[in-house]
Amino acid sequence: MQSDPSAEAADWERRGIEADSRGQHAEAEACFAKAVACDESREISWVGLAFSQINQRRTDDAIVSLQRANTARPHCGVVSHLLKAMTGETTSRAPNDYITFLFNGYAANFDQHLTSLQYQGPQMLAQLIQRAGWAADGSRRIIDIGCGTGLSGMPLRAYAGHLEGADLSASMLEQALKRGVYNHLWHGEAHAVLRRLPAGSYDAVVAADTLVYIGDVAELFRMVHAALKPGGDFLFTVEACDEGFTLVKSGRYQHSHAYLQQCAAGLFTCADRVEGAIRTEAKQAIPGYAYRFSKAAS
């Protein structure tokens, strides 16, 4: 019986995603290379191959793979975002289909993937909360924007009487639901969810590893400010750069301290900041910050 090239390609894609989530990028590349050999028309195989090459810092090879993906499916947001990242073009934010593609694929193994990256975002935010002297009395109303599997929500539970999570990836929300951390989960992109929140109703808005997929955060800051009660806190993490914001080859954005202060002007004061290596990538530490910005009490 003749094999189905598309089914074989899908199987190699699955193996490639699993290898990549374990940090085994060379193995992932081999799997995705077999996938495209089975069926050159599947843009997802070419994108997976590009991701594995990006993770090995082979920009030229990744661009070639992305160009093949673009041939297979022109005008795909996933491909266009990564091509712009590879070629140094900075955009205002990542397309929704890029976010859903990225995180739906990683959802089942996401926590292990973050462990392999030595991701420190929740720990850095927890440090800010401890320094702020929040009472662990379950009195706060908190929303976790870009909550993923709920890993970022776990340190918040002791402080929240009502804890909400929001994410664009349905697969991530399925994992968060299983974790049982949240009282309510929203499915949607950060700006869309914030537009739906009652004004002045939250004690804190948290965004762990969320701004790395939004370059221009000025509108987001205004929306968070509107959702917070007077005296409320906005806690978030960023990857650091020297000036403005920039889209880097990882497909994520980096932000400078001066740019964040500019966006916060008239809305927030910078109450505290923690600096550190927020993750590792290709065995290199990625510098970042966790911030607590506070809305005026009156």
LUMTIGU-784942 format. One line per field, with one value per residue (C-alpha): residue in three letters; x, y, z; residue number from 1. Coordinates in nm, 3 decimals, m for minus. Example, Ala and Ser with C-alpha at 12.3 -4.5 7.8 and 13.67 -1.06 7.14 Angstrom:
<pts>
res: (ALA,SER)
px: (1.230,1.367)
py: (m0.450,m0.106)
pz: (0.780,0.714)
n: (1,2)
</pts>
This chain:
<pts>
res: (MET,GLN,SER,ASP,PRO,SER,ALA,GLU,ALA,ALA,ASP,TRP,GLU,ARG,ARG,GLY,ILE,GLU,ALA,ASP,SER,ARG,GLY,GLN,HIS,ALA,GLU,ALA,GLU,ALA,CYS,PHE,ALA,LYS,ALA,VAL,ALA,CYS,ASP,GLU,SER,ARG,GLU,ILE,SER,TRP,VAL,GLY,LEU,ALA,PHE,SER,GLN,ILE,ASN,GLN,ARG,ARG,THR,ASP,ASP,ALA,ILE,VAL,SER,LEU,GLN,ARG,ALA,ASN,THR,ALA,ARG,PRO,HIS,CYS,GLY,VAL,VAL,SER,HIS,LEU,LEU,LYS,ALA,MET,THR,GLY,GLU,THR,THR,SER,ARG,ALA,PRO,ASN,ASP,TYR,ILE,THR,PHE,LEU,PHE,ASN,GLY,TYR,ALA,ALA,ASN,PHE,ASP,GLN,HIS,LEU,THR,SER,LEU,GLN,TYR,GLN,GLY,PRO,GLN,MET,LEU,ALA,GLN,LEU,ILE,GLN,ARG,ALA,GLY,TRP,ALA,ALA,ASP,GLY,SER,ARG,ARG,ILE,ILE,ASP,ILE,GLY,CYS,GLY,THR,GLY,LEU,SER,GLY,MET,PRO,LEU,ARG,ALA,TYR,ALA,GLY,HIS,LEU,GLU,GLY,ALA,ASP,LEU,SER,ALA,SER,MET,LEU,GLU,GLN,ALA,LEU,LYS,ARG,GLY,VAL,TYR,ASN,HIS,LEU,TRP,HIS,GLY,GLU,ALA,HIS,ALA,VAL,LEU,ARG,ARG,LEU,PRO,ALA,GLY,SER,TYR,ASP,ALA,VAL,VAL,ALA,ALA,ASP,THR,LEU,VAL,TYR,ILE,GLY,ASP,VAL,ALA,GLU,LEU,PHE,ARG,MET,VAL,HIS,ALA,ALA,LEU,LYS,PRO,GLY,GLY,ASP,PHE,LEU,PHE,THR,VAL,GLU,ALA,CYS,ASP,GLU,GLY,PHE,THR,LEU,VAL,LYS,SER,GLY,ARG,TYR,GLN,HIS,SER,HIS,ALA,TYR,LEU,GLN,GLN,CYS,ALA,ALA,GLY,LEU,PHE,THR,CYS,ALA,ASP,ARG,VAL,GLU,GLY,ALA,ILE,ARG,THR,GLU,ALA,LYS,GLN,ALA,ILE,PRO,GLY,TYR,ALA,TYR,ARG,PHE,SER,LYS,ALA,ALA,SER)
px: (0.000,0.136,0.223,0.065,0.340,0.132,0.073,0.443,0.533,0.288,0.448,0.796,0.659,0.526,0.864,1.035,0.811,0.874,1.252,1.250,1.049,1.319,1.586,1.722,1.737,1.969,1.738,1.441,1.610,1.664,1.296,1.170,1.414,1.254,0.911,0.987,1.144,0.809,0.599,0.753,0.413,0.358,0.460,0.441,0.730,0.942,0.854,0.950,1.278,1.337,1.267,1.519,1.779,1.699,1.754,2.097,2.172,2.192,2.018,2.097,1.964,1.651,1.584,1.606,1.360,1.122,1.139,1.039,0.753,0.648,0.641,0.423,0.184,0.217,0.094,0.114,0.151,0.376,0.622,0.616,0.680,0.980,1.121,1.102,1.273,1.550,1.610,1.604,1.263,1.084,0.703,0.459,0.358,0.350,0.046,m0.219,m0.167,0.202,0.118,m0.141,0.089,0.379,0.196,m0.061,0.230,0.419,0.129,0.160,0.532,0.550,0.649,0.933,1.039,1.061,1.257,1.510,1.541,1.594,1.306,1.298,0.998,0.761,1.042,1.140,0.778,0.742,1.047,0.879,0.562,0.759,0.945,0.613,0.490,0.169,m0.024,m0.092,m0.451,m0.639,m0.779,m0.677,m0.847,m0.576,m0.569,m0.276,m0.250,m0.079,m0.116,m0.012,m0.034,m0.079,0.285,0.285,m0.040,0.079,0.277,m0.023,m0.281,m0.204,m0.262,m0.581,m0.938,m1.025,m0.760,m0.827,m0.610,m0.613,m0.438,m0.471,m0.377,m0.670,m0.429,m0.249,m0.580,m0.665,m0.346,m0.421,m0.769,m0.619,m0.387,m0.689,m0.520,m0.772,m1.128,m1.194,m1.013,m1.044,m0.964,m0.824,m0.537,m0.415,m0.559,m0.893,m0.928,m0.830,m1.097,m1.360,m1.255,m1.459,m1.278,m1.100,m1.178,m0.841,m0.580,m0.310,m0.251,0.033,0.202,0.482,0.663,0.378,0.532,0.802,0.537,0.424,0.671,0.473,0.325,0.188,m0.174,m0.139,m0.019,m0.322,m0.558,m0.394,m0.415,m0.788,m0.847,m0.661,m0.803,m0.630,m0.304,m0.310,0.003,0.111,0.372,0.544,0.865,1.062,1.380,1.618,1.765,1.944,1.696,1.326,1.195,1.323,1.220,1.508,1.586,1.405,1.078,1.040,1.066,1.309,1.238,1.456,1.396,1.370,1.102,0.894,0.920,0.806,0.498,0.424,0.441,0.122,m0.007,0.234,0.538,0.811,0.787,1.044,1.254,1.445,1.725,1.857,1.896,1.534,1.605,1.883,1.880,2.139,2.333,2.340,2.179,1.913,1.912,1.574,1.375,1.069,0.885,0.623,0.456,0.199,m0.107,m0.155,m0.370,m0.602)
py: (0.000,0.342,0.578,0.920,1.188,1.444,1.206,1.118,1.488,1.556,1.279,1.425,1.769,1.633,1.479,1.806,2.010,1.767,1.780,2.160,2.183,1.974,2.212,1.952,2.186,1.980,1.680,1.907,2.029,1.671,1.591,1.896,1.829,1.485,1.647,1.879,1.588,1.408,1.705,2.032,2.203,2.213,2.559,2.444,2.203,2.483,2.711,2.439,2.392,2.768,2.775,2.498,2.689,3.015,2.836,2.730,3.090,3.002,3.308,3.255,2.898,3.012,3.283,3.024,2.797,3.088,3.186,2.830,2.856,3.183,3.013,2.734,2.982,3.348,3.619,3.397,3.607,3.349,3.350,3.727,3.798,3.566,3.696,4.051,3.939,3.769,4.065,4.340,4.500,4.607,4.599,4.716,4.369,4.003,3.890,3.688,3.386,3.384,3.370,3.095,2.891,2.922,2.845,2.593,2.379,2.408,2.389,2.025,2.055,2.428,2.412,2.171,2.395,2.697,2.492,2.407,2.781,2.858,3.103,3.335,3.560,3.433,3.431,3.790,3.904,3.718,3.909,4.239,4.135,4.043,4.374,4.558,4.395,4.250,4.064,3.701,3.735,3.665,4.017,4.129,4.111,4.024,3.946,3.761,3.873,3.613,3.353,3.056,2.730,2.912,2.897,3.274,3.257,3.015,3.274,3.510,3.274,3.349,3.722,3.697,3.653,3.654,3.560,3.574,3.463,3.554,3.403,3.396,3.027,2.792,2.506,2.705,2.783,2.412,2.354,2.650,2.511,2.178,2.359,2.504,2.832,3.077,3.173,3.275,3.244,3.477,3.363,3.649,3.879,4.112,4.436,4.273,4.133,4.460,4.644,4.417,4.469,4.692,5.021,5.066,4.717,4.538,4.569,4.433,4.344,4.098,4.028,3.772,3.720,3.893,4.224,4.029,3.975,4.340,4.602,4.924,4.899,5.255,5.151,4.851,5.077,5.304,5.006,4.858,5.197,5.212,4.863,4.930,5.076,5.388,5.271,4.949,4.780,4.673,4.398,4.276,4.140,4.246,4.153,4.449,4.663,4.998,5.217,5.215,4.872,4.626,4.295,4.049,3.722,3.513,3.667,3.848,4.217,4.386,4.714,4.983,5.130,5.481,5.370,5.205,5.521,5.724,5.501,5.524,5.905,6.046,5.696,5.517,5.567,5.304,5.172,4.891,4.695,4.366,4.304,3.964,3.695,3.626,3.317,3.143,3.087,2.892,2.878,3.259,3.453,3.701,4.012,4.137,4.323,4.270,4.592,4.711,5.025,5.187,5.392,5.704,5.650,5.939)
pz: (0.000,m0.101,0.185,0.221,0.187,0.374,0.667,0.680,0.677,0.962,1.168,1.116,1.203,1.533,1.612,1.521,1.752,2.038,1.983,1.965,2.288,2.457,2.332,2.087,1.791,1.568,1.606,1.533,1.216,1.100,1.160,0.973,0.688,0.651,0.662,0.369,0.181,0.214,0.103,m0.012,m0.031,0.350,0.469,0.832,0.770,0.623,0.915,1.163,0.978,0.996,1.371,1.433,1.229,1.411,1.741,1.613,1.504,1.134,0.995,0.627,0.629,0.815,0.555,0.275,0.460,0.518,0.152,0.063,0.313,0.151,m0.189,m0.047,0.116,0.018,0.259,0.567,0.884,1.049,0.761,0.703,1.073,1.086,0.757,0.893,1.213,1.015,0.787,1.052,0.987,1.306,1.313,1.580,1.701,1.606,1.401,1.584,1.360,1.450,1.823,1.783,1.559,1.800,2.124,2.005,1.889,2.218,2.466,2.571,2.651,2.724,3.092,3.016,2.728,2.958,3.210,2.938,2.865,3.238,3.210,3.513,3.446,3.721,3.977,3.892,3.922,4.253,4.378,4.289,4.474,4.785,4.777,4.738,5.057,4.916,5.185,5.094,5.214,4.893,4.879,4.531,4.192,3.939,3.567,3.406,3.041,2.822,3.097,2.885,3.077,3.407,3.513,3.567,3.763,4.029,4.232,4.214,4.363,4.729,4.674,4.468,4.580,4.212,3.954,3.580,3.291,2.921,2.623,2.244,2.225,2.289,2.351,2.619,2.788,2.794,2.994,3.224,3.289,3.396,3.637,3.820,3.911,3.765,3.853,3.493,3.160,2.862,2.507,2.304,2.214,2.490,2.350,2.266,2.618,2.785,2.585,2.744,3.106,3.338,3.396,3.728,3.854,3.897,4.170,3.941,3.576,3.515,3.179,3.204,2.871,2.688,2.583,2.396,2.126,2.122,2.004,2.036,2.387,2.417,2.355,2.585,2.868,2.823,2.833,3.143,3.314,3.238,3.384,3.710,4.028,4.164,4.321,4.117,3.985,3.637,3.658,3.342,3.195,2.889,2.710,2.716,2.441,2.442,2.255,2.164,2.074,1.817,1.659,1.690,1.512,1.773,1.649,1.983,2.068,2.302,2.483,2.637,2.981,2.832,2.586,2.859,3.070,2.770,2.726,3.100,3.114,3.265,3.343,3.575,3.790,3.788,4.144,4.116,3.870,3.879,3.630,3.529,3.264,3.182,2.970,2.781,2.407,2.211,2.541,2.560,2.848,2.735,2.958,3.072,3.334,3.548,3.629,3.873,3.740,3.969,3.885,4.095,4.403,4.313)
n: (1,2,3,4,5,6,7,8,9,10,11,12,13,14,15,16,17,18,19,20,21,22,23,24,25,26,27,28,29,30,31,32,33,34,35,36,37,38,39,40,41,42,43,44,45,46,47,48,49,50,51,52,53,54,55,56,57,58,59,60,61,62,63,64,65,66,67,68,69,70,71,72,73,74,75,76,77,78,79,80,81,82,83,84,85,86,87,88,89,90,91,92,93,94,95,96,97,98,99,100,101,102,103,104,105,106,107,108,109,110,111,112,113,114,115,116,117,118,119,120,121,122,123,124,125,126,127,128,129,130,131,132,133,134,135,136,137,138,139,140,141,142,143,144,145,146,147,148,149,150,151,152,153,154,155,156,157,158,159,160,161,162,163,164,165,166,167,168,169,170,171,172,173,174,175,176,177,178,179,180,181,182,183,184,185,186,187,188,189,190,191,192,193,194,195,196,197,198,199,200,201,202,203,204,205,206,207,208,209,210,211,212,213,214,215,216,217,218,219,220,221,222,223,224,225,226,227,228,229,230,231,232,233,234,235,236,237,238,239,240,241,242,243,244,245,246,247,248,249,250,251,252,253,254,255,256,257,258,259,260,261,262,263,264,265,266,267,268,269,270,271,272,273,274,275,276,277,278,279,280,281,282,283,284,285,286,287,288,289,290,291,292,293,294,295,296,297,298)
</pts>
